[in-house]
Amino acid sequence: MTEQSVPKERMRRPEGLEAFRLIAEAPEIEPHVIDSLRSADEKLQLEPALSRIIGETDETPHGPTEIADLVTVHLSVAGQPRLSAVVIKGRAWKKVAARDVADQLIRAFQLPGVGLVVLAAVGDIQDDVKQRLAWLADAAGVDWMILDRGDLARLLVVYGQLCPNDGSWITGTNCACGYSNRAAPPLSGGADSFHVLSLSDNSFALAKRYSANILVAQGLTRQAAEQLVVKAVAQIRASDYTRNELVERTHGKRLADVVWLFVYSDVTDQLMTNWIARALWVADSVKPEYRPSRIGEVSVFDPQLQIDWAQLHDWMVEYRSSHTATKGAYLRELDGYVKEAKSLVVDARQLIERGSLSSTDEAELARLGDEADRLAGPDQMLLPPYELADLDTAHGQVAASIGNLFLPFSPRGQETWPDQSRRLWLARQALDYFDRELSMLEFERQKVR
């Protein structure tokens, strides 16, 4: 697909979202009210107003690592909750061109588990923005939406955030002009929804088992979060997913016997498996000898549910904040590592492919292995930036393949595999593995913007 083609099937209108459904009932908005939004501040006015409508209660930290202006689990498309990223452009952008939003949109579409990306702008949105947004959405398999100045005016008016008379922002229930928004619908609560980030089928012959990561709103009480866990268990038990045909033949479409849940309040916490709680639900029908070990206290809402609250979650958040590499430093160190590693592997490949059982220079290969051990890549004492997590995983695979390449020629390797033909066979296998993993790393590196 070219960037000029617009995949209509992924474009969503605001009235199709549960949180925005009443926009269809908005009255006709006067042109001067729509035009007043040109001066709206994205952080002080637009973002807070949209957060209230959506039901997002958490303040978004803004800085160089921000993925989007709003990342929320409180938007639903056709009744299905979607992890959503909202990019907002306020009065500073009189005209919004592709170059103004390209970086934010790419990062939004790369957010793990994202299902909807929204661009909300009060400036004049240029055609190249719409083309770029549609193209990125189609490539990522993600729904998209544009809220232009007119859409925003209708949305803000019908939800009591903007006065339909003079376009001023409303605080409380009345505008200074005398307009009252007491009839405006109640805003979304936001604390009664969750989003499934990942789902795994861990079934075996005697039990149908699922494991899932879910995302809930930040700042929930334990009672509120536990009630969401109960809802999530019920939904996941009824999942129609099976990992293969054998499992489906064994268990069919029946409800799961066991559900493991890991509960997160921030998607970035997944890098350190820093859940706020983990939960285990086991059906009464599972025999005692096959039941998992107890993990926590029995839930007051469901006697078949156990829940364990993390004691070090906040400490881990602080640790991650102070032990995460910057994007620039990480990429510079990675690029330097890859350049030197490729050079070493070229030399090793020549020695291995040209050699034979009697002529392979294993001493030189051992020397190259010592050089490989001294290669300096990204600081292993620091976490990668969240947006580079997949790239960091690919780097780890490349590093492992280099270690496997030179291991047979080290003193330990020669002791483990005294047969030289075996050492050469292992090295050739490692070369093939390196080529595959390097291709994956270079693919991930090209995705970085």
N, C-alpha and C positions, 0 to 999 in steps of 0.2 A: 504494500500500500504506500502511495506517495503522501507527502505531507499536505498536498493540496486537496486530497479526498477527505470528506467529512463523514465519519461513520455515524449516521443518525441514530442507530439502535442503542448507542451508549449515552446519548445526550439525555439528560433528565431536566424536567421543568420543576420549579419550586413547589407547585401544588401537588406533585407526586411524592413529596416527603411528608411524613407524618407531622413533623415539627412545624412545617410551613403550610399545612393543608388549607388554612383559612385565607391564604392569599387569593384564592379563587373567588372569595366573597368580598374582596376589597372594593371600596367605591372608586369611581374615577378620580384620579389624583390631578389636581390643578398643576399646570406647567410650572408655575413659580415655586411650588412645593418641591417638585422633582429637581428643579434647577438649584434649590437651596442646598441640596446634598453635595454639590460641587465643593463646598467649603467644609465638609465633614472631616474630622480628624479620625484616622483609623484606630488609634490606640485609646483615645479618650472618649470617643463617641460610637464609632461603628462596631468595634470589637465588643465593648461591653453590652451594647444593645443586642447584637446577634447572640452573644453568650446567654443573655436572659431569655431570649426566644427559644434557643435550643435547649436550655436547661443546663448549660455547662457552668459549674460553680467554681472551678479552679482557675486561678490567675495564671496566665501563660507567661513564663519567663522569656524575655526577649533578649537576643544576643546573637553572636555569630554562629552558634550551633542550633539555632531554632529551625525546625523543619517547616512549620507553617504557623500562621497567626493563631489558628485554633486547630487542635487535634482532639476529636471528640468521638465518643461511642454513642452519642445520643441522637443520631440521625438514622432514620429508617427509610429504605427504598422498597416500595411494594410490600410493606409489612416486615421486611427483613432488616435487622440492625446492621449498620455498616460502620466500620472504623473510617472516619472521614477527616480529611484535611482541608481547611478553609484558608485560602490566601486572600488577604484584604489589601486593597490599594485605595488610599484616601486622597485628600486634597492636594498632596504633593505631586500627584500624577494627573496633570490636566488631560493628557492623552496617554493611554496605556498601550505600549507596543510590546512585541514579543521579547525584545531585548530587556525590557524592564521586569519581566516575570519569569523568564526562561529558567533561571537557576532555581527559584523557589518551586516552580512546577515540577521540574525534574526530581528534586528532593522529595516533594510530596508524593509523586508516583512511586518512588523507591521505598517509601515507608512500608515495612513488613505488614502484610495483612490489610492494607488500605483497600477500601471498596468504593470510595467516592471522593473525588477532588472537586472543590468548589472555588471559583474565582469570583470575588465580590469587589466591584470597583465603581467609584463615583465619577471617574473621568471618562472620556470617550474611548471605548474599547476598539482598537484597530482590528482589521480583518485578520492580520497575521497572527494575532493572539488566539483567535478562535480556531484557526487552522492548526496552530501548534498544539493547543490544548486537546483538540479532537484527535490529532495524530498520536500524541503521547498516550492518551486514554486507550486508543485502539491497540497500540503496541503493548501496553501493560495489561490489557483486559480489565480495565477499571472504568466505572461510570464517571461522568463529568457533568458539571453545571456551571453556567455563567449567571451571576446576579448583576445586571447592569443597573444604572441609576434609577430607571423606571421600576424595575423589579424591587430594588431595595426600598424605594419610596412606598410602594404598595404593601410590602411586607412590614415595614416599620410602622406604618399607619394602622394597619388592621390589628397589629399586636400591641398597640398603645404606646409605642416608643417615640412617635413623631406626630406633631400636630398637623392635621389635614388643612387647617386654615392658613397658618403662616409659616409652616415648615420648621418650627422651633422644636427643640428636644424637650420631652416631657419627663419630669421627675415627680414621683408620687402619682396622683390621679388627675391632676388638672394642669392645663396650660395657662400661662399668664393672660392669654386672650379670652379666657372664659370657657374654652373647650374642655369637656370632661371625658376621660377615657374609662369611666367606671364600667362601661359595657364591654370593654376589651376582654378577650378570653384570658383565662389564667395561663401564665407561662409554664413551660415544661418543668417538671420537678427534677429530672435528670438523674436521680439517685436510684431509680428502680429498673435500670437496664444494665446489661453486660454485653460484651462482645467476645465471641470465641476466636482466639488468635490462632490456635492450632488444635488439631484433633488426631489422635493416634489410636489405631486398633491393636490392642495387645492380647487378643483372645487366644485361648488354647482349648483343648478338647473339652475340658470340664467346666469352663466358664467363659462367658462373653464379657470382655473387659475393654473399657475405653480409658484413655488418658488425655486430658485437655489442659491448655493454658487459656485462661479467660482474663479479660480486662474490665475493671470496674472503675467508677469515678473515684477521684482522690477525696480524702477527707471524710469518708463514710465512717459511721460508728461501727463497732464490731457487730452489733445486732443487725444493722442494715446490710452489712457485707455478708453476714451469715445467711440472711434471708435470700440474698441473690445467689448464694452458693446452692441453696435448696432448689431454686428455680433452674439454675444451670444444670444441676444433676438430672432433673426431670427431662430437660430438653435433650441432653446428651445421651441419656439412656435410650431415647427413642430414635437416635440417629440411624439413618439407612446406610451408613458407610461400612464397608468391610474391606480389609486389605487385599483379599484375594478370593478366588472362587471356592477354595477348600473351606475357608472360614464361613462363607455364606451358606455352603451346603450343610455345614455342621450346625450352625446356629440360626439360620434363616433370618427372619425379620423381627425376631422377638426382642424384648427389652434387655438391656445389658444387666449382667449380674453384679458387676463391679465398676465403679467410676472413680478414677483419680482426678483431682482438680488442683491446679496451681493458680492462685489468684494474684494478679498484678494490678497495681493502680497507675503504672507508668510503663509504656511499651519499652522504654530504654532499659528498664530493670531486668529485662530478659537476658541481657549480655552477661550478667552475673548471677542468673537464676535467683534474683532477689525478690521472691514473692512476699506478699504481705500475709498470706496464709496458704496452707495446703489442706486438702480435704479428701476424705476417703468414704465412699458410700458402698456398702456391701449388702446384697439382698439376704434375707433370712434363709432363703433356700440353699445358700452355699454351705456345704458341710464344714464343721469346725476345722478339720485337718487341711482344708484347702483355702481357708480364709487368710488374707494378708495380716501381718502383725499390726497391732494397734498403734496408731500414730498420735493420738491426741484425745481431747475430751469429747464426750458424746454431746451432740448438738441438742439444744433445748427445743428445736423446731422439728427434728426428725431423729428418732432413736437409732436409726440405721446409719446415721452420718456421724463421722468423727472429724474434728477440725483442730488444726494445730496452727497457732498464731506465731509468726516470726518475731523473735526477740531482738534481732539485730538489724531489722530492715532500715531504720533511719540512719544507723551507723554506716551501713553499706552504701546508702545513697551519698552520704558525705564522703566516704572513701572514694567512690567512683568519681565524684565531682573533682576531687583533688588528685586523682591518679589516672586521668584520661589524657592521652596525647592530643596535641593540636593537629588539625588536618594537614597543614603545611609541613610540619616536622615529620609526621608519619610518612607522608608520600615521598618526601625527599630521601628519607632513610630507606624506604622500601625500594625506590627506583635505583639507588646506589647498590643495594644488596643484589637486586636482580641482574644488573649489568655485570657485576663481578662474578656472580654465580654462573651465569651463562658462559662467561669466558672460561671458567674452570671446567665446566662440563664439556665444552668444545675440545679442550686438551685431553680430557679423560676419554672422550668418545674416540678420538684418533688413536690413542694407545690401545684401547680395547678392540676396536674394529680391525686395526692393522696387525695386532699381535696374534700369536698362536700359543698353544700350550707350552712351547719351548722358548718363545721369544717375548712374551708379554712383560713389560717393564713394571713389575708390581711395586718396586721400590719408589718409582716415580709416581705411581698412583697413590701410594701411601703418603707421599709428600704433598700431593694435591689434596688429599683428605685432610691433612693438618691445616692447609690453607683454608679449606672449606670450614673447618671448625672455628677459624678466627674471623669469618665473615661477620660484619656488623650490620644487622638489619634494624627494624624498628625496635625501640626499647621494650624488652619483654617485661619490665617492671611497670609498664603503663598499659592501660586498656586502649584499644583503638577507638577512634571516634565512632559514634553509633552508626553513622551512615556508611562507614567503611567496614562493618562487621563481616560481610561476605568476602570482601577483599582480603581481610586478615585471615580468614579461614583458608582461602586459596594460598596465601603466603605460607601458612603452616604446612600445607600439603607439599608444596614445592621444597621447603626446607627438609621435610621428612624424606622425600625422594632423594635428595642430595646425600643425606646421611646414609641411606640404604645403598647408594652407589659406591661410596668409598669404604663402608664398613667391612666388606670381605677382605680388603687388603691391609687392614689394621692388624696389629699383633693379636688382638682378641679374635678378629675374623679369621685369621690364618689358623689359629688354634681350633676354632669352632669348625671350620671347613678346610681340613688339610688337603683335600683333593683340589688341585688348581682348576680343573675343568668345572667343578662345582662353583668355585669363586667367580669364574668368568661368566658362567650362566646367570648367576645372581646379579652380577653387574649389568649384563645386557637387559635383564628384566627391569632393573632399576632405571636404566636409560629410557625404556619405553614408558615407564611410569612418570618419569620426569617430564617427558615431552607432553604427555596428556595433561599433567597438572600445570605445567607452564602455560599451556593454551588456555586453561581455565583462569589462571591468574591474569593473563593479558586481556582476556575478555572482560573480567571484572574491572581491571584498571581502565579500560576504554570507557566504561560506563560512568566514571567519575567526572564530574563537571566542577 
